[in-house]
Amino acid sequence: LVQMLRSAKKRDVLQLLRRAPGEARPFLVEAAVATQSVASLAALSDFLDFSKEPRSLLEKFLYAAAFSPRPSGELLHLVLDKLGGKQLAPEIWETGILAVGSLVGKLCQQNLCGLQQAVERGVETILGGLRGAKEEPEVVIYLLALGNSMLPESIPALLEHAEHGPSAVTAAATSALQRFPAPHISSKVKRVVRRIFHQKRRSYDKTCRLAAAEILLDNQPSPMDVINILLATSEMDTEMATFLLLKVQNSLRDHHHLARKIMKDIMGDPRINNYNFFSKMGISSSFSGPLTVTQDLVSTFGLDLLFLEGGFLRKSVSDFSLLSHGQRLRAAQVTFEAQGMESMTGENLWDREEEPELRAGMSAAFFGVQLRPVVFFQGYTDLMAKVLLSSGEPTSVVKGNLLLMDHHQVIPLQSGLQVTVKLQGGLGLDIAADVDVSVWEQELKTSVGARGSLAMDFQAELDSPFLQATLRSQTEVETSIHFDTKLRFSSSPVLMCLQLREEQVPYR
């Protein structure tokens, strides 16, 4: 469809969008965005009315733009025009700002920063919006958009919010910093995250401290940083210390980890590697292992589970990564967070100065693009309303089709002949999550389902007056993974069951 639309006129694309049945329209919008021809973008501009169209269709357009592998300045210009000066639904505004961040980052990777007016406008939309933001949720979205853009000039703003912002803002800023490659994690960045981890100026939420520790451990840490992090575990609560120690042990087993050699040297010191440090008996865990291994590709699954002292799940992170020829691609990361759950059993945490608000939510990032966070409930009143009015349907986090690869190249051979190479790769995604709270049974169930299919089409063609040859290969792979948790808090300690289900992976 993308190949067909590339040769179509604006009138034809617009007619196709307007006449298509409702269920086919989202797919056609995704294809028109992937096409990125002048005609298809002009047709989308006329077709999409941000004041009338259903939210699901507008989100499809924005996410298709955000995931575009090599976006054009015209696509960013279209997104900015559609967002500007209108009263938008909060979900559409949030998705739009995150899409702008992703587009700016990808255009800058193509060395188009400073060369295109749309890029400068996009940068100012995010940085100017952050400066003027008053409400906490608004600040969080702008910080996540900066994480999508990965602009080096945004690091000072991220550091300021990470160190001095309230808990949710600090979490968003440290999360954005985690996404920057090692060359951008300078000594200044490390100084700030050290202060956060060691709580030099004020106390921080444990998830923020752990994110700060991960930034230090994942970016060519000094031996002193590793030793200080390990020493700090002796003053932490059992769950946080257990989680952090398992993180360190994981990096020792990971042959691709940048700090593996430093960790190995430190573990040779009996003053560090001893029973006193590594005998923590918490139930928090952190592990990773391979899902698929081929000659060229290793796909891994990692799962982090951080519990509270009372046995409640505070945060879980599922991570799917691809490793190939020394390069690492974080294909998907799904995070589930709950806080204030201990208040439902009347427990109080000793390390909290004030009781956190009851809240549960989820966020996901795919191929370097952070999606809009989903809040399941916020506050006890909201929880009770969701329990009583629950539809029983899972919440869709992202669902759609994305063009991940789109490559066209002509290669001249020594013989004087030419070979034309075309490569296209599409990804179908369906991620849904569900939280079910039963006050009567005193149970909490969470379920995250991730289904995906990847299709790749490769064609090499040699064309000359006396010889024609074509080589074509098509590859398809499907995968489906489900992660379920069930908590029963009718008795103490809290009982918990975790289940990870992976269905068969057909590969053709």
C-alpha positions in Angstrom: 0.0 0.0 0.0 2.9 2.4 0.8 4.5 1.7 -2.6 1.1 2.3 -4.3 0.5 5.6 -2.4 4.0 6.9 -3.3 2.8 7.4 -6.9 -0.7 8.7 -6.0 -1.9 12.2 -6.3 -3.3 14.2 -3.4 -6.9 14.0 -4.8 -6.7 10.2 -5.0 -5.2 9.8 -1.4 -7.9 12.1 0.0 -10.7 10.2 -1.8 -9.3 6.9 -0.5 -9.3 8.2 3.1 -12.8 9.7 2.9 -14.5 6.8 1.2 -12.8 4.0 3.3 -15.0 2.1 5.8 -14.5 3.1 9.4 -12.5 0.0 10.4 -10.0 0.4 7.5 -9.4 4.1 8.1 -6.8 3.8 10.8 -4.7 1.5 8.7 -4.9 3.8 5.7 -3.8 6.8 7.9 -0.8 4.8 9.1 0.1 3.9 5.5 -0.3 7.6 4.4 2.0 8.7 7.2 4.6 6.0 6.3 4.5 7.1 2.6 5.6 10.7 3.5 5.1 12.0 -0.1 4.1 15.6 -0.6 0.7 14.4 -1.9 0.0 12.0 1.1 0.9 14.7 3.7 -1.3 17.3 2.0 -4.2 14.8 1.9 -3.7 14.0 5.6 -3.7 17.7 6.4 -7.0 18.2 4.7 -8.6 15.0 6.0 -7.6 15.1 9.7 -9.7 17.6 11.7 -8.4 17.6 15.3 -11.6 19.2 16.6 -13.9 16.5 15.2 -12.1 13.2 14.4 -12.4 10.3 17.0 -9.4 10.3 19.4 -8.4 6.8 18.4 -7.8 7.9 14.8 -5.8 11.0 15.9 -3.7 8.9 18.2 -3.0 6.5 15.3 -1.8 9.4 13.2 0.5 10.8 16.0 2.0 7.4 16.9 2.6 6.6 13.2 4.5 9.9 12.9 6.4 9.3 16.1 7.6 5.8 14.9 8.5 6.9 11.4 12.1 5.6 10.8 13.3 8.6 8.7 10.8 11.4 9.1 10.8 14.5 7.0 10.6 18.1 8.2 7.3 18.3 6.4 5.8 15.6 8.7 6.9 17.4 11.8 5.5 20.7 10.3 2.2 18.9 9.8 2.1 17.6 13.4 3.0 21.0 14.9 0.3 22.7 12.8 -2.4 20.2 13.9 -1.4 20.7 17.6 -1.1 24.5 17.5 -3.7 26.9 18.9 -6.5 24.4 19.5 -8.4 23.1 22.5 -7.4 19.4 22.4 -8.4 16.5 24.5 -5.7 15.9 27.2 -4.8 12.4 25.7 -4.3 13.9 22.2 -2.2 16.8 23.5 0.1 14.4 25.5 0.5 12.0 22.6 1.2 15.0 20.3 4.0 16.4 22.5 5.6 13.0 22.8 5.4 12.6 19.0 7.0 16.0 18.5 9.9 14.9 20.8 10.4 11.7 18.8 10.3 13.5 15.4 12.8 16.2 16.6 15.2 13.6 17.9 15.1 11.6 14.6 15.5 14.6 12.4 18.5 15.7 14.5 20.0 12.2 14.0 19.8 12.9 10.3 21.9 16.1 11.0 18.9 18.4 10.2 19.0 20.3 13.5 19.5 24.0 12.7 18.8 23.4 9.0 15.1 23.1 9.1 12.7 25.7 10.6 10.3 22.9 11.7 13.0 21.3 13.9 13.7 24.7 15.6 9.9 25.2 16.1 9.6 21.7 17.6 12.5 22.2 20.0 11.0 25.5 21.2 7.5 23.9 21.5 9.0 21.4 24.1 11.5 23.6 25.9 9.3 26.7 25.9 6.3 24.5 27.1 8.4 23.1 29.9 9.5 26.6 31.1 5.8 27.7 31.2 4.3 24.5 32.6 2.6 24.9 36.0 0.9 21.6 36.6 2.9 18.5 37.6 1.3 16.2 34.9 2.1 18.8 32.2 5.8 19.0 33.3 6.1 15.2 33.3 4.9 15.0 29.6 7.4 17.7 28.5 10.2 15.8 30.3 9.3 12.5 28.6 9.2 14.3 25.3 12.8 15.5 26.0 13.7 11.9 26.6 12.2 11.0 23.1 14.2 13.8 21.5 17.5 13.0 23.3 18.8 16.5 22.6 22.1 17.2 24.4 21.0 20.8 25.1 18.1 19.6 27.1 20.3 17.8 29.7 20.7 20.9 32.0 16.8 21.2 32.2 16.5 17.5 32.9 19.1 17.7 35.7 17.4 20.7 37.3 14.0 18.8 37.4 15.6 15.5 38.5 17.3 17.1 41.5 14.7 19.6 42.7 11.3 18.5 41.4 8.6 16.6 43.3 8.6 12.8 43.2 6.8 12.3 39.8 8.9 15.0 38.1 12.1 13.5 39.4 11.1 10.1 38.2 10.3 11.4 34.7 13.5 13.4 34.5 15.7 10.5 35.6 13.8 8.2 33.2 14.6 10.6 30.4 18.3 10.8 31.4 18.5 6.9 31.3 17.8 7.0 27.6 20.8 9.1 26.6 23.8 7.2 25.2 27.0 7.0 27.3 28.9 9.9 25.6 26.2 12.4 26.9 26.4 11.1 30.5 29.1 13.6 31.5 30.9 14.1 34.8 28.3 16.9 35.6 25.4 14.5 35.0 27.1 11.9 37.2 27.6 14.4 40.0 23.9 15.2 40.1 22.7 11.5 40.0 25.2 10.7 42.7 23.6 13.4 44.9 20.1 11.9 44.2 21.2 8.3 44.9 23.1 9.2 48.1 20.3 11.8 49.1 22.9 14.5 49.8 20.4 17.5 49.7 17.0 15.9 50.4 15.3 12.5 50.5 14.0 10.9 47.3 11.5 8.2 46.4 13.2 4.7 46.2 12.4 4.3 42.5 14.2 7.6 41.7 17.2 6.5 43.7 17.4 3.2 41.9 17.1 5.0 38.5 20.0 7.2 39.5 22.0 4.1 40.5 21.3 2.5 37.2 22.5 5.6 35.3 25.8 5.4 37.2 26.2 1.6 36.7 25.2 1.6 33.0 27.5 4.4 31.8 31.2 3.4 32.3 31.2 3.8 36.1 34.3 4.4 38.1 35.3 1.7 40.6 34.5 4.2 43.4 30.9 4.6 42.2 30.3 0.9 42.2 31.9 0.4 45.7 29.8 3.4 47.1 26.6 2.0 45.6 27.3 -1.5 47.2 28.2 0.1 50.5 25.0 2.1 50.5 22.9 -1.1 50.4 23.8 -1.8 54.0 21.8 1.3 55.0 18.8 0.6 52.8 15.6 -1.3 53.5 15.8 -5.0 52.6 13.8 -4.9 49.4 15.7 -1.9 47.9 19.0 -3.5 48.8 18.1 -6.9 47.4 17.0 -5.3 44.1 20.2 -3.3 43.8 22.5 -6.2 44.6 20.7 -8.4 42.0 21.2 -5.6 39.5 25.0 -5.7 40.1 25.1 -9.5 39.9 23.2 -9.3 36.6 25.7 -7.0 35.0 28.4 -9.5 35.9 26.6 -12.2 34.0 25.8 -9.9 31.0 28.8 -10.2 28.6 27.7 -7.0 26.8 27.5 -4.8 29.9 30.0 -1.9 29.9 30.8 -2.2 33.6 31.4 -6.0 33.6 35.2 -5.8 33.9 35.1 -3.2 36.7 32.5 -5.2 38.6 34.6 -8.4 38.2 37.6 -6.6 39.7 35.6 -5.2 42.6 34.1 -8.7 43.3 37.6 -10.0 43.8 37.9 -7.9 47.0 36.6 -10.0 50.0 35.7 -6.8 51.9 33.0 -6.2 49.3 32.1 -9.7 48.0 31.1 -11.3 51.3 28.1 -12.8 53.1 27.4 -9.5 55.0 26.6 -7.7 51.7 25.0 -10.4 49.6 22.8 -12.2 52.2 19.8 -9.9 51.8 16.6 -11.9 51.9 14.1 -9.7 50.2 11.6 -10.9 47.6 12.4 -8.2 45.0 14.2 -9.5 41.9 16.0 -8.6 38.7 16.9 -11.0 36.0 17.4 -11.3 32.2 17.8 -14.2 29.9 17.6 -15.1 26.1 14.4 -15.7 24.3 15.8 -16.4 20.9 19.3 -17.0 19.8 20.5 -17.1 16.1 23.8 -16.6 14.5 23.2 -12.9 13.9 20.7 -12.0 16.6 20.0 -12.5 20.3 16.7 -11.4 21.7 16.5 -11.1 25.5 13.8 -10.7 28.1 14.4 -8.9 31.4 12.1 -8.5 34.3 12.6 -6.2 37.3 10.3 -6.5 40.3 10.6 -4.0 43.2 8.5 -4.8 46.3 7.7 -2.8 49.4 8.5 -4.1 52.9 4.8 -5.1 53.3 4.9 -7.4 50.3 3.2 -5.1 47.8 4.5 -4.7 44.2 5.9 -1.1 43.8 7.2 -1.3 40.3 7.7 -4.0 37.6 9.6 -3.4 34.4 9.5 -5.9 31.5 12.3 -5.4 28.9 12.7 -6.9 25.4 16.0 -6.2 23.8 17.7 -7.2 20.5 21.5 -7.6 20.4 23.3 -7.9 17.0 26.9 -7.4 16.1 27.7 -5.3 19.2 24.6 -3.1 18.9 21.8 -3.1 21.4 18.2 -2.1 20.5 15.6 -1.8 23.3 12.7 -3.1 21.3 10.1 -2.8 24.1 9.9 -1.7 27.7 6.7 -2.0 29.7 6.5 -0.5 33.2 3.8 -1.0 35.8 3.8 1.1 39.0 1.6 1.1 42.0 1.9 3.3 45.1 0.0 3.8 48.3 -1.3 0.2 48.2 -0.2 -0.4 51.8 -2.8 2.0 53.0 -5.5 -0.5 52.0 -4.3 -2.8 54.8 -3.6 0.0 57.3 0.2 -0.5 57.1 2.6 2.4 57.3 6.1 2.4 55.8 8.9 3.3 58.2 10.9 5.1 55.5 8.1 7.5 54.4 7.6 10.9 55.9 4.1 11.1 54.5 1.7 8.6 53.1 1.8 8.5 49.2 -1.4 8.9 47.2 -3.1 5.6 46.2 -2.2 5.3 42.4 -1.6 2.7 39.7 -0.4 3.3 36.2 1.6 2.0 33.3 4.0 3.3 30.7 5.6 1.7 27.6 8.5 2.6 25.3 9.0 0.9 21.9 12.0 1.3 19.6 13.2 4.4 21.5 9.8 6.1 21.6 8.1 6.7 24.9 4.3 6.4 24.7 1.7 8.3 26.7 1.5 6.9 30.3 -1.8 5.3 31.2 -3.3 5.9 34.7 -5.5 3.1 35.9 -6.7 4.9 39.0 -5.6 7.9 41.2 -6.9 8.2 44.7 -9.3 6.0 46.7 -12.5 7.6 45.2 -11.3 7.0 41.6 -10.3 3.4 42.6 -13.8 2.7 44.0 -15.5 4.2 40.9 -13.3 2.0 38.6 -14.2 -1.1 40.7 -17.9 -0.4 40.6 -18.1 0.8 36.9 -15.4 -1.6 35.5 -16.2 -2.7 31.9 -13.9 -5.8 32.4 -12.1 -4.8 29.1 -8.3 -4.4 29.2 -6.9 -0.9 28.6 -5.2 -0.6 25.2 -1.7 1.0 25.5 -0.8 0.9 21.8 -2.3 -0.9 18.8 -1.4 -0.4 15.2 1.0 -0.9 12.3 4.4 0.8 11.9 6.8 1.0 9.0 10.1 0.4 10.8 12.4 0.0 7.8 12.2 1.7 4.4 15.4 1.6 2.4 16.1 2.1 -1.3 19.7 2.0 -2.7 21.3 1.7 -6.1 24.7 -0.1 -6.0 27.1 0.2 -9.0 29.1 -2.9 -9.6 32.7 -3.1 -11.0 31.3 -4.6 -14.2 29.4 -1.4 -14.9 26.0 -2.9 -14.1 23.7 -1.6 -11.4 21.9 -3.5 -8.6 18.8 -1.9 -7.1 18.2 -2.9 -3.4 14.8 -2.4 -1.6 14.1 -3.3 2.0 10.9 -2.7 3.8 9.9 -3.8 7.3 6.6 -3.5 9.1 5.6 -4.1 12.7 2.1 -4.9 14.0 1.7 -4.2 17.7 -1.0 -4.8 20.2 -0.2 -4.0 23.8 -3.0 -4.0 26.4 -3.0 -3.9 30.2 -5.6 -4.5 32.9 -5.8 -3.9 36.6 -8.6 -5.6 38.6 -9.1 -4.7 42.2 -11.6 -6.7 44.3 -12.2 -5.0 47.6 -14.5 -7.9 48.7 -12.0 -10.6 48.0 -9.1 -8.3 48.9 -7.2 -9.2 45.7 -5.4 -7.2 43.1 -4.7 -8.6 39.7 -2.6 -7.0 36.9 -2.2 -8.3 33.4 0.0 -7.1 30.6 -0.4 -8.7 27.1 2.1 -7.9 24.3 1.5 -9.2 20.8 3.6 -8.4 17.8 4.3 -9.4 14.3 7.3 -8.3 12.1 7.3 -8.7 8.3 10.3 -7.9 6.2 10.5 -7.8 2.4 13.9 -7.6 0.7 14.5 -7.3 -3.0 17.7 -7.0 -5.1 17.3 -6.5 -8.8 19.9 -6.5 -11.6 18.6 -4.9 -14.8 20.6 -4.6 -18.1 19.7 -4.7 -21.8 20.9 -8.4 -22.0 20.3 -9.7 -18.5 17.7 -9.5 -15.8 17.8 -11.2 -12.4 15.8 -10.7 -9.2 16.5 -12.0 -5.7 13.6 -11.7 -3.2 13.2 -12.8 0.4 10.3 -12.4 2.7 10.5 -13.0 6.5 7.7 -13.0 9.0 7.8 -13.6 12.8 5.1 -13.4 15.4 5.3 -13.4 19.2 3.0 -13.1 22.1 4.0 -12.6 25.8 1.7 -12.3 28.8 2.8 -11.2 32.3 0.2 -11.6 35.1 0.4 -10.8 38.8 -2.1 -11.6 41.5 -1.9 -10.2 45.1 -4.0 -11.3 48.0 -3.8 -8.9 50.9 -6.4 -10.4 53.2 -3.6 -11.7 55.4 -0.1 -10.7 56.3 2.4 -11.3 54.8 0.8 -10.5 51.4 0.6 -13.5 49.1 1.7 -13.0 45.5 1.7 -15.1 42.3 3.6 -14.1 39.2 3.2 -15.8 35.8 5.0 -15.2 32.6 3.5 -16.9 29.5 5.2 -17.0 26.2 3.3 -18.5 23.3 5.1 -20.3 20.4 7.0 -18.0 18.1 6.2 -18.9 14.4 9.1 -17.9 12.1 8.6 -18.1 8.3 
